């Protein structure tokens, strides 16, 4: 009996790896997808790479913004005292 969930997960992971490698690894000065788009006259491959990577970068930016607040020292007793007055 096949486990279709694990097969689907493997297919998604392979797709993401191919998109990352095709858009990030330079060959002769540009990523592989750039060369493919240039030959075909489209922006489909690099557009897909940028859309997928923007999702990951957005999560990183949100995490960085949260980290700057938690890394700085805050005297919460003083903050609560100022907000209650």
C-alpha positions as CSV (number, residue, x, y, z in Angstrom):
1,X,0.0,0.0,0.0
2,X,1.4,3.4,-1.0
3,X,1.6,6.4,1.3
4,X,0.5,9.2,-1.0
5,X,1.2,11.9,1.5
6,X,4.9,11.0,1.7
7,X,5.1,10.8,-2.1
8,X,3.5,14.3,-2.5
9,X,5.9,15.7,0.1
10,X,8.9,14.2,-1.8
11,X,7.6,15.7,-5.0
12,X,7.3,19.2,-3.4
13,X,10.7,19.0,-1.9
14,X,12.3,18.0,-5.1
15,X,10.5,20.8,-6.9
16,X,11.7,23.4,-4.4
17,X,15.3,22.1,-4.6
18,X,15.3,22.3,-8.4
19,X,13.9,25.8,-8.3
20,X,16.5,26.9,-5.7
21,X,19.4,25.3,-7.6
22,X,18.2,26.7,-10.9
23,X,17.8,30.2,-9.6
24,X,20.8,30.5,-7.2
25,X,23.7,28.6,-8.7
26,X,25.5,30.7,-11.3
27,X,26.8,29.1,-14.5
28,X,28.9,31.3,-16.8
29,X,28.0,34.3,-14.8
30,X,24.3,33.9,-14.4
31,X,21.8,31.4,-12.8
32,X,20.7,28.5,-15.0
33,X,17.1,29.7,-15.0
34,X,18.3,33.1,-16.4
35,X,20.0,31.4,-19.3
36,X,16.8,29.3,-20.0
37,X,14.6,32.4,-19.9
38,X,16.9,34.2,-22.2
39,X,16.8,31.4,-24.7
40,X,13.0,31.1,-24.5
41,X,12.3,34.8,-24.4
42,X,10.3,34.5,-21.1
43,X,10.7,35.3,-17.5
44,X,8.8,32.3,-16.2
45,X,11.7,30.4,-14.6
46,X,13.3,33.3,-12.8
47,X,9.9,34.7,-11.9
48,X,9.1,31.4,-10.2
49,X,12.4,31.5,-8.3
50,X,11.8,35.0,-7.1
51,X,8.2,34.3,-6.0
52,X,9.2,31.2,-4.0
53,X,12.3,32.9,-2.4
54,X,10.3,36.0,-1.5
55,X,8.1,33.8,0.8
56,X,11.2,32.5,2.7
57,X,12.7,36.0,2.8
58,X,9.5,37.5,4.2
59,X,9.6,35.0,7.1
60,X,13.2,35.8,7.8
61,X,12.5,39.6,7.9
62,X,9.6,39.0,10.3
63,X,11.8,36.9,12.5
64,X,14.5,39.6,12.5
65,X,12.1,42.3,13.4
66,X,10.9,40.3,16.4
67,X,14.5,39.5,17.4
68,X,15.5,43.1,17.6
69,X,12.8,43.8,20.2
70,X,13.6,40.7,22.3
71,X,17.4,41.3,22.2
72,X,17.2,44.8,23.7
73,X,16.9,45.3,27.4
74,X,13.5,46.4,28.6
75,X,12.6,47.3,32.2
76,X,9.0,46.0,32.1
77,X,8.2,47.4,35.6
78,X,9.0,50.9,34.3
79,X,7.0,50.2,31.1
80,X,3.9,49.0,33.1
81,X,4.2,52.0,35.5
82,X,4.3,54.4,32.6
83,X,1.3,52.8,30.8
84,X,-0.9,52.7,34.0
85,X,-0.5,56.4,34.7
